[in-house]
Structure formats: C-alpha cells, structure tokens
Amino acid sequence: MASSSRVPSLPVQVPRYQITWSTPAGALLAIEPRPEEVKRYAGVLAAAYNDPHNAPLLGHTKPLGEPDVVAHYAALASHGDRGFLVLADDKLVGDGDLRNVSRGAAEFAFLVAEVAAQGKGLGTRIATMIHAFAFSQLRLARVYASIVPQNVASRRVFEKLGYVVETSLVALAYADDPGDITMAIDRSVFTRSHAAPMAEIEISVR
C-alpha cells in the first residue's frame, strides 16, 4: 500500500466578537481587537495601567509600556483567551478579559481607565457585558476573579454581579498572588439575576 502524505493542518481562525449595550447611562462597545487596534489604544491603556491609583490595585509592580500592552493582548489571543477593549463614542474607557479559559471556566479581570470615572457604575456595566459573552457565547459554567485586598471598588463590582468568596483549591489556583481574594460565580446565578441585561446586550461576530 502506498503511503499517503499528510497535508499540514492550517491554524484555526477564531472569530472576533463585539458586544454592544445601550443603557440610560450611555452606549458601550466592547471589541476583541485586531493587532492594529491594540496598537492604536496601547498608549492610553499603558497610561491607565501605570496610574498611581490603578497600578497597586492591579498588582503591577513595575511600569508597563505600549509594547507590554501589545504583548499582553497577543498572548491572550495565542492562548485562546478573550481580551476586550471597551469604547464609548470611540473613546477607550476600559478593558476586560477572560483569561485561562479551559474546561468550562475562566478568570475575569477588568479596568475602568480613568480614575474619575470609577465608582460610578461603568465597571459594573463592563463586567456585565463580558460575563454575558462568557456565559451565553462561550457557555462557560463558572468564572473566577482574583482581587487585591485593598481593591474595594472591584470587589463591590463582583459582589453586584453575584460573585461570592471561594477558598477551594480550584479557586485559589486562579489567584494572581497568594494574598489575593478569590471569588467565583456560576452561569446559573448570573443568567438568573441578569436576565434583563442579557436580553438587551447584543453579541455579534466582527
């Protein structure tokens, strides 16, 4: 029998998504960015990550530059994770990502870029949008969060979403640092308590 040559498989192209949500507080658009879009907003993101107020809450110990932002989003894509830039009227207002996506679970992290805009509901709206994507589109069963203890505002956002503190070995494996607080939410909890927003949020392939 003649041997057959195997045709090399082509890399699977994962579609990029966008999430839109119009509320009385304003319209938001979350996009899975193309490389050129990451570069466009890298300077704004680097400045937000390095802000003296934001950096300790994010657990950053050294300044990040635009190449670090580009590398971060490239790494998310290469690992099959999902990173989003969040825009309002074409202005970057924050970002969020689902990282370590595997076996029906992931870790969620987000940032409201401007300190002056924090604590006014924007973080909750960003988180709601990306969780709607996580549970409806990716069909994740559970999402975890790792929170720096002094980041009271972020913990408040997670509690509003329905997260609870969890200290199981599985949850602790998602901790970015040993001293972080780990929280988790199940799909059933989120979809039951956020039925109205999920009906309003639109998710589509870009």
C-alpha positions in Angstrom: 0.0 0.0 0.0 1.4 3.4 -1.0 2.0 5.7 2.0 -0.1 8.9 2.0 1.4 12.2 2.8 -0.4 14.2 5.4 -1.5 17.7 4.5 -0.4 20.1 7.2 -3.4 21.5 9.1 -4.0 25.2 8.9 -4.4 27.2 12.1 -8.0 27.6 13.2 -9.1 31.2 12.9 -11.2 32.0 16.0 -13.8 34.7 15.2 -13.5 38.0 16.9 -16.6 39.3 18.7 -18.1 42.6 19.7 -20.6 43.3 22.4 -22.9 46.3 22.4 -25.2 47.6 25.2 -27.2 50.8 25.2 -28.4 52.0 28.6 -29.7 55.3 30.0 -26.1 55.8 31.2 -24.8 55.6 27.6 -23.9 53.1 24.9 -20.8 50.9 25.3 -19.0 48.8 22.7 -16.6 46.0 23.7 -14.5 44.7 20.9 -12.0 41.8 20.6 -9.3 44.0 18.9 -7.3 43.4 15.9 -3.5 44.0 16.3 -3.7 47.4 14.7 -6.5 48.4 17.1 -4.4 47.3 20.1 -1.6 49.5 18.9 -3.9 52.4 18.4 -5.0 52.3 22.1 -1.9 50.9 23.6 -0.7 54.3 24.9 -4.0 55.1 26.6 -4.0 51.6 28.2 -0.4 51.8 29.4 -1.1 55.2 31.0 -4.2 53.7 32.7 -2.3 50.6 33.9 0.5 52.9 35.3 -1.7 55.4 37.0 -0.6 55.7 40.7 -4.1 54.9 41.8 -4.7 51.9 39.4 -1.3 50.2 39.5 -1.4 48.9 43.1 -5.0 47.7 42.7 -4.0 45.8 39.6 -1.0 44.3 41.3 1.5 45.9 39.0 5.0 46.4 40.5 6.7 48.0 37.5 5.7 50.4 34.8 4.3 49.0 31.6 4.9 50.4 28.1 3.0 50.2 24.9 4.9 47.1 23.8 3.8 45.4 27.0 0.2 46.1 26.2 0.6 44.8 22.7 2.3 41.7 24.0 -0.5 41.1 26.6 -3.2 41.1 24.0 -1.1 38.9 21.7 -0.6 36.4 24.5 -4.3 36.3 25.3 -5.1 35.5 21.6 -2.4 32.9 21.3 -3.7 31.1 24.4 -7.3 31.0 23.3 -8.3 33.6 25.9 -10.6 36.6 25.1 -9.5 40.2 25.6 -11.8 43.2 25.0 -11.3 46.9 24.6 -14.3 48.9 25.8 -15.3 52.1 24.0 -17.8 54.9 24.4 -18.1 57.2 21.4 -14.8 55.8 20.0 -13.0 56.7 23.2 -11.3 54.0 25.2 -13.0 53.8 28.7 -11.7 50.5 29.9 -10.8 46.9 29.1 -11.5 43.4 30.3 -10.5 39.9 29.6 -11.4 36.3 30.2 -8.1 34.5 30.8 -7.1 30.9 31.5 -10.1 29.7 29.5 -10.3 26.0 29.9 -12.7 23.2 30.8 -15.7 25.4 31.1 -14.1 28.0 33.4 -12.1 31.2 33.2 -10.7 34.1 35.2 -12.1 37.6 34.6 -10.3 40.9 35.1 -11.2 44.4 34.1 -10.2 48.1 34.4 -12.0 51.4 34.2 -9.3 53.5 32.6 -9.9 57.0 34.1 -9.9 57.2 37.9 -12.5 60.0 37.8 -14.9 57.5 36.0 -14.5 54.8 38.6 -17.2 54.1 41.2 -20.0 55.4 39.0 -21.3 52.1 37.6 -19.1 51.9 34.5 -17.2 48.9 35.8 -20.4 47.0 36.6 -21.6 47.6 33.0 -18.3 46.5 31.5 -18.3 43.4 33.7 -21.9 42.6 32.9 -21.3 42.8 29.1 -18.3 40.5 29.2 -20.0 38.0 31.5 -23.0 37.9 29.1 -20.5 36.9 26.4 -18.8 34.4 28.7 -22.0 32.6 29.7 -24.0 32.8 26.5 -21.4 32.6 23.7 -18.6 30.6 25.3 -21.0 28.7 27.5 -18.7 28.8 30.5 -20.0 27.1 33.6 -18.1 29.2 36.1 -15.9 32.4 36.2 -13.4 33.3 38.8 -11.8 36.5 40.0 -8.6 37.3 41.8 -8.8 40.6 43.7 -6.1 42.6 45.5 -7.5 43.0 49.1 -7.4 46.8 49.0 -9.3 46.9 45.7 -12.6 47.5 47.5 -14.2 49.0 44.4 -13.6 46.0 42.2 -14.8 43.6 44.9 -18.0 45.7 45.1 -18.5 45.2 41.3 -18.0 41.4 41.6 -20.5 41.3 44.5 -23.1 43.2 42.5 -22.7 40.6 39.7 -23.3 37.8 42.2 -19.8 36.6 43.0 -19.1 35.0 46.3 -15.8 34.5 48.1 -14.4 31.0 47.4 -11.3 29.4 49.0 -11.4 26.0 47.4 -8.1 24.7 45.9 -9.6 25.2 42.4 -10.5 28.8 43.2 -7.1 29.5 44.8 -5.4 28.3 41.6 -6.7 31.4 39.9 -5.2 33.7 42.5 -2.7 36.1 40.8 -0.9 36.5 44.1 -1.0 34.4 47.3 -2.7 37.2 49.3 -5.4 37.9 46.8 -9.1 37.3 47.5 -10.6 34.7 45.2 -14.3 34.9 44.2 -16.5 32.9 41.8 -19.8 32.9 40.0 -21.8 30.2 38.3 -23.6 30.6 35.0 -27.0 29.8 36.5 -26.5 32.5 39.2 -25.6 35.2 36.6 -28.2 34.3 34.0 -31.0 34.2 36.6 -30.1 37.6 38.1 -29.2 39.3 34.9 -32.0 38.1 32.5 -33.0 41.7 31.6 -29.5 42.9 30.7 -28.7 39.8 28.8 -31.8 40.4 26.7 -30.6 43.9 25.9 -26.9 43.1 25.2 -26.1 42.3 21.6 -23.2 40.0 20.7 -22.0 39.6 17.1 -19.0 38.5 15.1 -17.0 41.4 13.9 
